[in-house]
Amino acid sequence: MTADDVLEMWTVYDHPRDMPDCFVARLFLVKAGAMEVTGIFRAAPTLDEVRAMLPLGLYRLPRSENDEPQIVEVWL
Protein backbone atom coordinates (compact mmCIF):
# COMPACT_ATOMS: atom_id res chain seq x y z
CA MET A 1 0.00 0.00 0.00
CA THR A 2 1.44 3.36 -1.00
CA ALA A 3 0.77 6.66 0.75
CA ASP A 4 -1.88 7.49 -1.87
CA ASP A 5 -3.78 4.18 -1.61
CA VAL A 6 -7.08 4.08 0.26
CA LEU A 7 -8.95 0.96 1.32
CA GLU A 8 -12.68 1.32 2.07
CA MET A 9 -13.84 -0.80 4.99
CA TRP A 10 -17.48 -1.15 6.00
CA THR A 11 -17.99 -2.38 9.57
CA VAL A 12 -21.45 -3.76 10.36
CA TYR A 13 -22.81 -3.34 13.90
CA ASP A 14 -25.73 -5.09 15.61
CA HIS A 15 -27.77 -2.35 17.31
CA PRO A 16 -24.90 -0.10 18.47
CA ARG A 17 -25.44 2.17 21.48
CA ASP A 18 -25.85 5.30 19.36
CA MET A 19 -28.47 3.61 17.09
CA PRO A 20 -30.06 0.88 19.26
CA ASP A 21 -33.04 0.25 16.96
CA CYS A 22 -31.16 -1.00 13.89
CA PHE A 23 -28.16 -2.58 12.25
CA VAL A 24 -25.57 -0.05 11.12
CA ALA A 25 -22.76 -0.21 8.55
CA ARG A 26 -20.10 2.47 9.00
CA LEU A 27 -17.48 3.42 6.41
CA PHE A 28 -13.84 3.65 7.51
CA LEU A 29 -10.93 4.57 5.26
CA VAL A 30 -7.58 2.85 5.76
CA LYS A 31 -4.64 4.95 4.53
CA ALA A 32 -0.96 3.99 4.92
CA GLY A 33 -1.35 2.39 8.33
CA ALA A 34 -3.95 4.82 9.72
CA MET A 35 -7.71 4.41 9.94
CA GLU A 36 -9.96 7.39 9.26
CA VAL A 37 -13.49 7.50 10.65
CA THR A 38 -15.99 8.93 8.19
CA GLY A 39 -19.48 10.16 8.92
CA ILE A 40 -20.87 7.86 6.24
CA PHE A 41 -23.16 5.06 7.38
CA ARG A 42 -26.13 2.93 6.35
CA ALA A 43 -28.84 1.85 8.80
CA ALA A 44 -31.68 -0.65 8.51
CA PRO A 45 -33.93 -2.75 10.75
CA THR A 46 -32.41 -6.07 9.62
CA LEU A 47 -28.95 -7.39 8.84
CA ASP A 48 -29.99 -8.42 5.32
CA GLU A 49 -31.32 -4.94 4.60
CA VAL A 50 -28.14 -3.19 5.72
CA ARG A 51 -26.04 -5.66 3.70
CA ALA A 52 -28.13 -4.81 0.61
CA MET A 53 -27.17 -1.14 1.04
CA LEU A 54 -23.43 -1.80 0.77
CA PRO A 55 -21.57 -1.28 -2.52
CA LEU A 56 -21.39 -4.28 -4.83
CA GLY A 57 -18.20 -6.29 -5.17
CA LEU A 58 -17.10 -6.28 -1.54
CA TYR A 59 -15.68 -9.28 0.33
CA ARG A 60 -17.12 -10.25 3.74
CA LEU A 61 -14.87 -10.99 6.72
CA PRO A 62 -16.48 -12.52 9.84
CA ARG A 63 -15.97 -10.77 13.14
CA SER A 64 -12.76 -11.40 15.01
CA GLU A 65 -12.81 -12.58 18.60
CA ASN A 66 -11.01 -9.31 19.46
CA ASP A 67 -13.75 -7.11 17.95
CA GLU A 68 -16.25 -5.19 20.01
CA PRO A 69 -19.23 -7.47 20.82
CA GLN A 70 -21.68 -5.51 18.65
CA ILE A 71 -19.55 -5.91 15.48
CA VAL A 72 -21.10 -8.51 13.18
CA GLU A 73 -18.70 -8.43 10.23
CA VAL A 74 -16.47 -6.27 8.05
CA TRP A 75 -16.70 -5.79 4.28
CA LEU A 76 -13.68 -4.85 2.13
C-alpha positions as CSV (number, residue, x, y, z in Angstrom):
1,M,0.0,0.0,0.0
2,T,1.4,3.4,-1.0
3,A,0.8,6.7,0.8
4,D,-1.9,7.5,-1.9
5,D,-3.8,4.2,-1.6
6,V,-7.1,4.1,0.3
7,L,-9.0,1.0,1.3
8,E,-12.7,1.3,2.1
9,M,-13.8,-0.8,5.0
10,W,-17.5,-1.1,6.0
11,T,-18.0,-2.4,9.6
12,V,-21.5,-3.8,10.4
13,Y,-22.8,-3.3,13.9
14,D,-25.7,-5.1,15.6
15,H,-27.8,-2.4,17.3
16,P,-24.9,-0.1,18.5
17,R,-25.4,2.2,21.5
18,D,-25.9,5.3,19.4
19,M,-28.5,3.6,17.1
20,P,-30.1,0.9,19.3
21,D,-33.0,0.2,17.0
22,C,-31.2,-1.0,13.9
23,F,-28.2,-2.6,12.2
24,V,-25.6,0.0,11.1
25,A,-22.8,-0.2,8.5
26,R,-20.1,2.5,9.0
27,L,-17.5,3.4,6.4
28,F,-13.8,3.7,7.5
29,L,-10.9,4.6,5.3
30,V,-7.6,2.9,5.8
31,K,-4.6,4.9,4.5
32,A,-1.0,4.0,4.9
33,G,-1.4,2.4,8.3
34,A,-4.0,4.8,9.7
35,M,-7.7,4.4,9.9
36,E,-10.0,7.4,9.3
37,V,-13.5,7.5,10.7
38,T,-16.0,8.9,8.2
39,G,-19.5,10.2,8.9
40,I,-20.9,7.9,6.2
41,F,-23.2,5.1,7.4
42,R,-26.1,2.9,6.3
43,A,-28.8,1.8,8.8
44,A,-31.7,-0.6,8.5
45,P,-33.9,-2.7,10.8
46,T,-32.4,-6.1,9.6
47,L,-28.9,-7.4,8.8
48,D,-30.0,-8.4,5.3
49,E,-31.3,-4.9,4.6
50,V,-28.1,-3.2,5.7
51,R,-26.0,-5.7,3.7
52,A,-28.1,-4.8,0.6
53,M,-27.2,-1.1,1.0
54,L,-23.4,-1.8,0.8
55,P,-21.6,-1.3,-2.5
56,L,-21.4,-4.3,-4.8
57,G,-18.2,-6.3,-5.2
58,L,-17.1,-6.3,-1.5
59,Y,-15.7,-9.3,0.3
60,R,-17.1,-10.2,3.7
61,L,-14.9,-11.0,6.7
62,P,-16.5,-12.5,9.8
63,R,-16.0,-10.8,13.1
64,S,-12.8,-11.4,15.0
65,E,-12.8,-12.6,18.6
66,N,-11.0,-9.3,19.5
67,D,-13.8,-7.1,17.9
68,E,-16.2,-5.2,20.0
69,P,-19.2,-7.5,20.8
70,Q,-21.7,-5.5,18.6
71,I,-19.6,-5.9,15.5
72,V,-21.1,-8.5,13.2
73,E,-18.7,-8.4,10.2
74,V,-16.5,-6.3,8.0
75,W,-16.7,-5.8,4.3
76,L,-13.7,-4.9,2.1
